[in-house]
């Protein structure tokens, strides 16, 4: 399984889909436990849905890295895929809502899965072509850690801008 990138990406998509779905409900299932809040959805904001994609992809990238140590550009590919996935969520969501109006829940759910699929397909293409080169894997690690830190910090210190606003309650971050 070490070299079968297509299979790895399919497993990654499945793990991200399952992990993101579980994380969507985990905060509530655990009685709003503060320790799980940085990793799970604490409300229905777009930011929280981006978090649901980030953490499973990030964790899968860590696992996958043990099998792809010899690829000098591995972490840069993973960073590119994760960035694409988390950026596509608000782009698709706000574009659709701007054109059509309020989207049904099934479409919001589908957006998550589509973004995950696109991210993993994009990574597979980058792995296949080998065209993506990065100057330093260290910068990819720093960028991934910075993104992780933002998801953690903004869970507790939430900016009061639209992407962080829960459309159901009008609140930001963890409700007090």
N, C-alpha and C positions, 0 to 999 in steps of 0.2 A: 504493500500500500504506500510505500515511501514515495514512489515516482508517479503514481496515478493521480495527477492533479485534478482531473475531472471528478473523480470519486471523492477526493478530499473536499472539493468545493461543494459537491452535492451534500456531503455529510455536514459541512459547515452551514449550508443553507438550512438544512433540517434542524441542526442544533440551535441556530439563531432563531428560527421560527418558533421552535418549542420553548427555548429559553425566554425569548421576548414575550411570548404569550403567558408563561408562568409569572414572569416579573411584572406583568401588567396588573396582576391580582395579588401578588405576594405581600405587599405592604398592608393591604386590607386584611388578608387571610391571617397575618401574624399580629393582628390587633393594633395596627399602626405603630409597630416597633421601630423606634428611631434608628437602630443599628442597620436595618435593611433599607431604609429610606434612600440613601445615596445610590442604590443599585436597582431599585424598583420604581414603578410609577406611583407617585404620591397624589396625582390628580390627572385630569384629562387634557392638560395643556400640550401643545405641540412639542415643547421642550422635553417633557416627560416621555413622549413617544419616541423622540430621538434617542433618549437614554435607553429605552427598551431594545433598540437596535445596537447601540454602541457596546454595552456590556457583554452580550453573548458573542459578538464579533471579536471583541478585544480578547476575551478569555479563549475563544477558539484559536485566535492567532497565536496566543502563547503556547497552547498545546501543539498546534501545527508547527511552530518554530523548532521544536525538538526533532522533527523529522525532515526539516528543510534547512538545516544549519549551513549547508554548503552553498546555498543560493545567496550570493552577496547582496542581492537587492530584495530579499524576501520581506523585510520589515517595511521597506518603502512601498512595495506592492500592497501590503496589508493596510498601511496608513492610507494609501490612495483609495482603496476599496471602502474602508470605513468612512473616510471623509465623504466619498460619493454617496454612500447610503444615508448618512445622517443629514447631508445637505438636501438630498432629494425629497426627504419627508416633508419639510416645510415648503419646498418649491412646488411639489405636486399638490399638496393640500391647499395652500393659499392660491395657487393658480386656478385649481378647480373651483374652489369656493368663490373666487373673484369673478369667474365667468358664469357659473351656474347658480351660485348661492349656497346655502347650507347643504352639506353633503350628508347622505345617510350613513349610519354607523357601519354598515357592511362595506361601504366604499372606504371609510377610514381604516378599517381593518385590512382591506385589500391593499391599500397604499403601503402599509408596513411590509407585507409580504412581497410586493412588487419591488420595493426599494431594496430589500434584502437580496432578492434574486438578481437584480441589476448589479448590485455591488459584487456579488460572488462571480457573476459572469464576467464582469469587468476585470476582476482579479485574475480569473482564469486566462483571459486574453493576454493580460500583461505577463503572466507566467509563461504562456505559450510563445509569445513573440520575443520575450527577453529584451524588449526595447526600453523599458523603464530602467534607468540607471540613477543611482543616487550617489551623491558625494560622500555621504556618511550615514551608516545605519544608526549611529548615535543620535542624529537629528530626528530620525523617524521615531526612535524610542522616546526622546524628549517630547516630541509633538504628541504622541499617543498618551504619555503620562500627563501632559498639560490638559488634554481633552478630558481625561479621566478626572483630573483635579477640578476642572470646571463643572463637570456633572455633580461632583460631590459638594463643592462649595455652593453652587446655585440651588441645590436642594434646600439648604438652610438659610442662605442669604440671597433671596431671589429678587432680581431686578423687576421693577414694575413696568414691564413693556409687554406688548401683545403676545409674543411667542411663549411667554411664561404664564399667561393668564388662563386659568381653568374656565372654559366656556360654560360650564354647568353652574359653577358657584361664584365666578367672578373674582376668585382669590388667586394668590400667587404662592407657589411653593407649598410647604406643609401648613395646613390650617392650624391656627392656634386655638 
